[in-house]
Amino acid sequence: MSRLVAAPPSSYRVRIAPTADGSGDRVPDLSPREALERWLDKIRVSMAESSVSAYHYQMKLFVEWCEAEGITPIGDLDGWDLESYETYRRSEDLNPPTLNKEMLTLGRFLEYCAKIELVDDSLPEKVDPPAIPRDARADDTMLHPGDAKALLDYYDEDPEQRHSRAHALLSLAWYTGARLGALRGVDLEDYHPEAQYIQFVHRPDEETPLKNGYEGERAVGLTDEVCDVLDTYIVRNRHDKYDEYGRRPLITSQVGRASKNAVRAWMYLATVPCLHSPCPHGNERPTCDYVDYSEASKCPSSRSPHQVRTGSITWHRNRGWPAEELSKKVNSSVRVIEEHYDKPSHIESLEERRRRYTELLDFDDEPEGDSE
């Protein structure tokens, strides 16, 4: 490719020459960086800032590559450029799932560019993300339902740990399938013990946003057992504290609302297996470093909030919850549930098929007219 290398522009503010009536008279020749900033500003209105940041970092490398190749304006991009960029990223020893994700994001960005006529309409279709097997797309690590039951039984039966913060956090996470941010953001007033449900509310201006914004707001029903745990935790073990916005978190630290890192560490500590069984790694609990707050994440068998969520969603599916209904409860699409969270074993899949279809295999129920 014989393009001169162009130095990055000193400013990426979009400048469109006005016409006599003050409007632009044509589609501007935006650079890749200017087009990216315009796209990020657009999607920021409807997406969580964490998602926008992820797109920024994925596309930052593409913009830098375009600048190094002298591709200005963005309308000069063609299919060979996209192929060359993917080849360049492959040479960086990128793992297939990461490369797949980057190319999918590039496709979304170019769809926006095509829509506003910065690039040819056919260009987005020339992005060809590498196909990857399902087992490479998703992390299978989760809190298995059997381990979750053993942990919850332990908390129920141990007089010192029953209704503790760990008991309340794990119970709430397991029975709602909620994300870390949603669990952290719940206020005391969001829990309704009489009606037995909890509300997840998007409060971005007070630093407790939901991943999917206002579309992530929902009410989730709770069982008698979970309500019993929460009720007693609130009375006996919850720190009566406020956050900096005058709100009362449900799951509290000694100073108020915990950080995401603190909630993550609490979950790791709440799920170490030596709470209910002999250590699977040959350690003794009194001398094991993994039972310390700052070290629990290093235990090979402890689980993060995301891994608890994965196990919870799998358990719900195994218990017969339809994916369509579960998607409303855990605020995730059916496709994402089936691809990233629904992790039944081969035996569990067999049992599900047996429940749904095996009863159809009965000669006594043969429809009339099928006896040729």
Contacts in CASP RR format, 6 or more apart in sequence:
PFRMAT RR
TARGET T0000
AUTHOR 0000-0000-0000
METHOD contacts of the structure
MODEL  1
MSRLVAAPPSSYRVRIAPTADGSGDRVPDLSPREALERWLDKIRVSMAES
SVSAYHYQMKLFVEWCEAEGITPIGDLDGWDLESYETYRRSEDLNPPTLN
KEMLTLGRFLEYCAKIELVDDSLPEKVDPPAIPRDARADDTMLHPGDAKA
LLDYYDEDPEQRHSRAHALLSLAWYTGARLGALRGVDLEDYHPEAQYIQF
VHRPDEETPLKNGYEGERAVGLTDEVCDVLDTYIVRNRHDKYDEYGRRPL
ITSQVGRASKNAVRAWMYLATVPCLHSPCPHGNERPTCDYVDYSEASKCP
SSRSPHQVRTGSITWHRNRGWPAEELSKKVNSSVRVIEEHYDKPSHIESL
EERRRRYTELLDFDDEPEGDSE
1 69 0 8 1.000
1 80 0 8 1.000
1 81 0 8 1.000
1 84 0 8 1.000
3 69 0 8 1.000
3 70 0 8 1.000
3 71 0 8 1.000
4 70 0 8 1.000
5 67 0 8 1.000
5 68 0 8 1.000
5 69 0 8 1.000
5 70 0 8 1.000
6 67 0 8 1.000
6 70 0 8 1.000
6 72 0 8 1.000
7 67 0 8 1.000
8 33 0 8 1.000
8 67 0 8 1.000
9 31 0 8 1.000
9 33 0 8 1.000
9 34 0 8 1.000
12 31 0 8 1.000
12 33 0 8 1.000
12 34 0 8 1.000
12 37 0 8 1.000
13 34 0 8 1.000
14 28 0 8 1.000
14 30 0 8 1.000
14 34 0 8 1.000
14 37 0 8 1.000
14 38 0 8 1.000
15 28 0 8 1.000
16 24 0 8 1.000
16 28 0 8 1.000
17 24 0 8 1.000
17 25 0 8 1.000
18 24 0 8 1.000
19 25 0 8 1.000
27 116 0 8 1.000
27 117 0 8 1.000
27 118 0 8 1.000
29 72 0 8 1.000
29 73 0 8 1.000
29 75 0 8 1.000
30 38 0 8 1.000
30 73 0 8 1.000
30 74 0 8 1.000
30 118 0 8 1.000
31 66 0 8 1.000
31 67 0 8 1.000
31 72 0 8 1.000
31 73 0 8 1.000
31 74 0 8 1.000
32 62 0 8 1.000
32 63 0 8 1.000
32 66 0 8 1.000
32 67 0 8 1.000
32 71 0 8 1.000
32 72 0 8 1.000
32 74 0 8 1.000
32 77 0 8 1.000
33 63 0 8 1.000
33 66 0 8 1.000
33 67 0 8 1.000
34 74 0 8 1.000
35 74 0 8 1.000
35 109 0 8 1.000
35 113 0 8 1.000
35 118 0 8 1.000
36 56 0 8 1.000
36 59 0 8 1.000
36 63 0 8 1.000
36 109 0 8 1.000
39 109 0 8 1.000
39 112 0 8 1.000
39 113 0 8 1.000
40 52 0 8 1.000
40 55 0 8 1.000
40 56 0 8 1.000
42 112 0 8 1.000
43 51 0 8 1.000
43 52 0 8 1.000
43 55 0 8 1.000
44 52 0 8 1.000
48 209 0 8 1.000
48 210 0 8 1.000
48 211 0 8 1.000
48 212 0 8 1.000
48 213 0 8 1.000
49 209 0 8 1.000
50 211 0 8 1.000
51 211 0 8 1.000
55 105 0 8 1.000
55 108 0 8 1.000
55 109 0 8 1.000
58 101 0 8 1.000
58 102 0 8 1.000
58 105 0 8 1.000
58 106 0 8 1.000
59 105 0 8 1.000
59 106 0 8 1.000
59 109 0 8 1.000
61 89 0 8 1.000
61 102 0 8 1.000
62 85 0 8 1.000
62 102 0 8 1.000
62 106 0 8 1.000
62 109 0 8 1.000
65 85 0 8 1.000
65 88 0 8 1.000
66 72 0 8 1.000
66 74 0 8 1.000
66 77 0 8 1.000
66 81 0 8 1.000
69 81 0 8 1.000
69 84 0 8 1.000
71 77 0 8 1.000
71 81 0 8 1.000
73 118 0 8 1.000
74 113 0 8 1.000
74 118 0 8 1.000
74 119 0 8 1.000
75 113 0 8 1.000
75 118 0 8 1.000
75 119 0 8 1.000
75 120 0 8 1.000
77 110 0 8 1.000
77 119 0 8 1.000
77 123 0 8 1.000
78 123 0 8 1.000
78 126 0 8 1.000
79 123 0 8 1.000
79 126 0 8 1.000
82 106 0 8 1.000
82 123 0 8 1.000
82 126 0 8 1.000
82 127 0 8 1.000
82 128 0 8 1.000
83 128 0 8 1.000
85 106 0 8 1.000
86 99 0 8 1.000
86 103 0 8 1.000
86 128 0 8 1.000
86 130 0 8 1.000
89 99 0 8 1.000
89 102 0 8 1.000
90 99 0 8 1.000
94 102 0 8 1.000
95 136 0 8 1.000
96 130 0 8 1.000
96 132 0 8 1.000
96 136 0 8 1.000
97 132 0 8 1.000
97 136 0 8 1.000
97 137 0 8 1.000
99 129 0 8 1.000
99 130 0 8 1.000
100 129 0 8 1.000
100 130 0 8 1.000
100 131 0 8 1.000
100 132 0 8 1.000
100 137 0 8 1.000
103 127 0 8 1.000
103 128 0 8 1.000
103 129 0 8 1.000
103 130 0 8 1.000
104 127 0 8 1.000
104 129 0 8 1.000
106 127 0 8 1.000
107 124 0 8 1.000
107 127 0 8 1.000
110 119 0 8 1.000
110 123 0 8 1.000
110 124 0 8 1.000
110 127 0 8 1.000
111 124 0 8 1.000
113 119 0 8 1.000
113 123 0 8 1.000
113 124 0 8 1.000
114 120 0 8 1.000
114 121 0 8 1.000
114 123 0 8 1.000
114 124 0 8 1.000
134 339 0 8 1.000
137 339 0 8 1.000
137 340 0 8 1.000
138 339 0 8 1.000
138 340 0 8 1.000
138 343 0 8 1.000
139 307 0 8 1.000
139 310 0 8 1.000
140 343 0 8 1.000
141 303 0 8 1.000
141 307 0 8 1.000
141 310 0 8 1.000
142 303 0 8 1.000
142 307 0 8 1.000
142 308 0 8 1.000
142 310 0 8 1.000
142 311 0 8 1.000
142 314 0 8 1.000
142 343 0 8 1.000
143 151 0 8 1.000
143 174 0 8 1.000
143 271 0 8 1.000
143 303 0 8 1.000
143 307 0 8 1.000
143 308 0 8 1.000
143 310 0 8 1.000
143 311 0 8 1.000
143 312 0 8 1.000
144 311 0 8 1.000
145 311 0 8 1.000
145 314 0 8 1.000
145 315 0 8 1.000
145 318 0 8 1.000
147 271 0 8 1.000
147 273 0 8 1.000
148 170 0 8 1.000
148 174 0 8 1.000
148 308 0 8 1.000
148 311 0 8 1.000
148 312 0 8 1.000
148 315 0 8 1.000
150 276 0 8 1.000
150 277 0 8 1.000
151 170 0 8 1.000
151 270 0 8 1.000
151 271 0 8 1.000
151 275 0 8 1.000
151 276 0 8 1.000
152 167 0 8 1.000
152 170 0 8 1.000
152 171 0 8 1.000
152 174 0 8 1.000
153 276 0 8 1.000
154 161 0 8 1.000
154 275 0 8 1.000
154 276 0 8 1.000
155 161 0 8 1.000
155 162 0 8 1.000
155 164 0 8 1.000
155 166 0 8 1.000
155 167 0 8 1.000
155 170 0 8 1.000
155 171 0 8 1.000
155 229 0 8 1.000
156 162 0 8 1.000
156 167 0 8 1.000
161 167 0 8 1.000
161 275 0 8 1.000
162 232 0 8 1.000
163 229 0 8 1.000
163 232 0 8 1.000
163 233 0 8 1.000
163 236 0 8 1.000
163 237 0 8 1.000
164 233 0 8 1.000
164 237 0 8 1.000
165 233 0 8 1.000
165 237 0 8 1.000
165 238 0 8 1.000
165 251 0 8 1.000
165 252 0 8 1.000
165 266 0 8 1.000
166 266 0 8 1.000
166 269 0 8 1.000
166 270 0 8 1.000
167 229 0 8 1.000
167 233 0 8 1.000
167 270 0 8 1.000
168 229 0 8 1.000
168 230 0 8 1.000
168 233 0 8 1.000
168 237 0 8 1.000
168 238 0 8 1.000
168 251 0 8 1.000
169 183 0 8 1.000
169 251 0 8 1.000
169 263 0 8 1.000
169 266 0 8 1.000
169 267 0 8 1.000
169 270 0 8 1.000
170 267 0 8 1.000
170 270 0 8 1.000
170 271 0 8 1.000
170 308 0 8 1.000
171 225 0 8 1.000
171 226 0 8 1.000
171 229 0 8 1.000
171 230 0 8 1.000
172 178 0 8 1.000
172 183 0 8 1.000
172 186 0 8 1.000
172 198 0 8 1.000
172 226 0 8 1.000
172 230 0 8 1.000
172 251 0 8 1.000
173 183 0 8 1.000
173 267 0 8 1.000
173 305 0 8 1.000
173 308 0 8 1.000
173 309 0 8 1.000
173 312 0 8 1.000
174 308 0 8 1.000
174 312 0 8 1.000
174 315 0 8 1.000
175 222 0 8 1.000
175 223 0 8 1.000
175 226 0 8 1.000
175 312 0 8 1.000
176 182 0 8 1.000
176 183 0 8 1.000
176 198 0 8 1.000
176 220 0 8 1.000
176 221 0 8 1.000
176 222 0 8 1.000
176 312 0 8 1.000
176 329 0 8 1.000
176 330 0 8 1.000
177 308 0 8 1.000
177 309 0 8 1.000
177 312 0 8 1.000
177 313 0 8 1.000
177 316 0 8 1.000
177 329 0 8 1.000
177 330 0 8 1.000
178 200 0 8 1.000
178 220 0 8 1.000
178 309 0 8 1.000
178 330 0 8 1.000
178 331 0 8 1.000
179 210 0 8 1.000
179 211 0 8 1.000
179 305 0 8 1.000
179 306 0 8 1.000
179 309 0 8 1.000
179 331 0 8 1.000
180 260 0 8 1.000
180 263 0 8 1.000
180 264 0 8 1.000
180 267 0 8 1.000
180 305 0 8 1.000
180 306 0 8 1.000
181 208 0 8 1.000
181 210 0 8 1.000
181 211 0 8 1.000
181 260 0 8 1.000
181 263 0 8 1.000
182 200 0 8 1.000
182 210 0 8 1.000
182 211 0 8 1.000
182 331 0 8 1.000
183 251 0 8 1.000
183 263 0 8 1.000
183 305 0 8 1.000
184 208 0 8 1.000
184 249 0 8 1.000
184 251 0 8 1.000
184 257 0 8 1.000
184 258 0 8 1.000
184 259 0 8 1.000
184 260 0 8 1.000
184 263 0 8 1.000
185 200 0 8 1.000
185 203 0 8 1.000
185 208 0 8 1.000
185 249 0 8 1.000
185 250 0 8 1.000
185 257 0 8 1.000
186 198 0 8 1.000
186 199 0 8 1.000
186 200 0 8 1.000
186 249 0 8 1.000
186 250 0 8 1.000
186 251 0 8 1.000
187 201 0 8 1.000
187 247 0 8 1.000
187 248 0 8 1.000
187 249 0 8 1.000
187 250 0 8 1.000
188 234 0 8 1.000
188 238 0 8 1.000
188 248 0 8 1.000
188 249 0 8 1.000
188 250 0 8 1.000
189 248 0 8 1.000
190 198 0 8 1.000
190 199 0 8 1.000
190 200 0 8 1.000
190 201 0 8 1.000
190 250 0 8 1.000
191 198 0 8 1.000
191 199 0 8 1.000
191 230 0 8 1.000
191 234 0 8 1.000
191 250 0 8 1.000
192 198 0 8 1.000
192 199 0 8 1.000
193 227 0 8 1.000
193 230 0 8 1.000
193 231 0 8 1.000
196 221 0 8 1.000
196 222 0 8 1.000
196 223 0 8 1.000
196 224 0 8 1.000
196 227 0 8 1.000
197 219 0 8 1.000
197 220 0 8 1.000
197 221 0 8 1.000
197 222 0 8 1.000
198 219 0 8 1.000
198 220 0 8 1.000
198 221 0 8 1.000
198 222 0 8 1.000
199 217 0 8 1.000
199 218 0 8 1.000
199 219 0 8 1.000
199 220 0 8 1.000
200 210 0 8 1.000
200 216 0 8 1.000
200 217 0 8 1.000
200 218 0 8 1.000
200 219 0 8 1.000
200 220 0 8 1.000
200 331 0 8 1.000
201 208 0 8 1.000
201 210 0 8 1.000
201 217 0 8 1.000
202 209 0 8 1.000
202 210 0 8 1.000
202 213 0 8 1.000
202 214 0 8 1.000
202 216 0 8 1.000
202 217 0 8 1.000
203 209 0 8 1.000
204 213 0 8 1.000
206 243 0 8 1.000
206 245 0 8 1.000
206 247 0 8 1.000
207 245 0 8 1.000
208 257 0 8 1.000
210 216 0 8 1.000
210 217 0 8 1.000
210 331 0 8 1.000
211 331 0 8 1.000
212 331 0 8 1.000
215 331 0 8 1.000
216 331 0 8 1.000
218 328 0 8 1.000
218 329 0 8 1.000
218 331 0 8 1.000
220 329 0 8 1.000
222 230 0 8 1.000
230 250 0 8 1.000
234 250 0 8 1.000
238 250 0 8 1.000
238 251 0 8 1.000
238 252 0 8 1.000
239 252 0 8 1.000
239 253 0 8 1.000
239 254 0 8 1.000
239 256 0 8 1.000
240 248 0 8 1.000
240 252 0 8 1.000
241 248 0 8 1.000
241 249 0 8 1.000
241 252 0 8 1.000
241 253 0 8 1.000
241 254 0 8 1.000
241 255 0 8 1.000
241 256 0 8 1.000
241 257 0 8 1.000
242 248 0 8 1.000
242 256 0 8 1.000
243 249 0 8 1.000
243 256 0 8 1.000
243 257 0 8 1.000
247 257 0 8 1.000
249 256 0 8 1.000
249 257 0 8 1.000
249 258 0 8 1.000
251 258 0 8 1.000
251 263 0 8 1.000
252 258 0 8 1.000
253 262 0 8 1.000
258 266 0 8 1.000
263 305 0 8 1.000
264 297 0 8 1.000
264 304 0 8 1.000
264 305 0 8 1.000
265 293 0 8 1.000
265 294 0 8 1.000
265 296 0 8 1.000
265 297 0 8 1.000
267 303 0 8 1.000
267 304 0 8 1.000
267 305 0 8 1.000
267 308 0 8 1.000
268 296 0 8 1.000
268 297 0 8 1.000
268 299 0 8 1.000
268 302 0 8 1.000
268 303 0 8 1.000
268 304 0 8 1.000
269 291 0 8 1.000
269 293 0 8 1.000
269 296 0 8 1.000
269 302 0 8 1.000
271 301 0 8 1.000
271 302 0 8 1.000
271 303 0 8 1.000
271 308 0 8 1.000
272 290 0 8 1.000
272 291 0 8 1.000
272 296 0 8 1.000
272 299 0 8 1.000
272 301 0 8 1.000
272 302 0 8 1.000
273 279 0 8 1.000
273 280 0 8 1.000
273 299 0 8 1.000
273 301 0 8 1.000
273 302 0 8 1.000
274 283 0 8 1.000
274 285 0 8 1.000
274 288 0 8 1.000
274 291 0 8 1.000
279 285 0 8 1.000
279 288 0 8 1.000
280 301 0 8 1.000
281 299 0 8 1.000
281 300 0 8 1.000
281 301 0 8 1.000
283 290 0 8 1.000
285 291 0 8 1.000
289 295 0 8 1.000
289 298 0 8 1.000
290 296 0 8 1.000
290 298 0 8 1.000
290 299 0 8 1.000
290 302 0 8 1.000
296 302 0 8 1.000
297 304 0 8 1.000
309 330 0 8 1.000
309 341 0 8 1.000
310 340 0 8 1.000
310 341 0 8 1.000
310 343 0 8 1.000
311 341 0 8 1.000
311 343 0 8 1.000
312 330 0 8 1.000
313 326 0 8 1.000
313 330 0 8 1.000
313 332 0 8 1.000
313 337 0 8 1.000
313 341 0 8 1.000
313 342 0 8 1.000
314 341 0 8 1.000
314 342 0 8 1.000
314 343 0 8 1.000
314 344 0 8 1.000
316 326 0 8 1.000
316 329 0 8 1.000
316 330 0 8 1.000
317 323 0 8 1.000
317 326 0 8 1.000
317 337 0 8 1.000
317 342 0 8 1.000
317 344 0 8 1.000
318 344 0 8 1.000
318 348 0 8 1.000
318 352 0 8 1.000
320 352 0 8 1.000
321 329 0 8 1.000
323 334 0 8 1.000
323 337 0 8 1.000
323 338 0 8 1.000
323 342 0 8 1.000
324 334 0 8 1.000
326 337 0 8 1.000
327 333 0 8 1.000
327 334 0 8 1.000
327 337 0 8 1.000
330 337 0 8 1.000
330 341 0 8 1.000
332 341 0 8 1.000
344 352 0 8 1.000
END
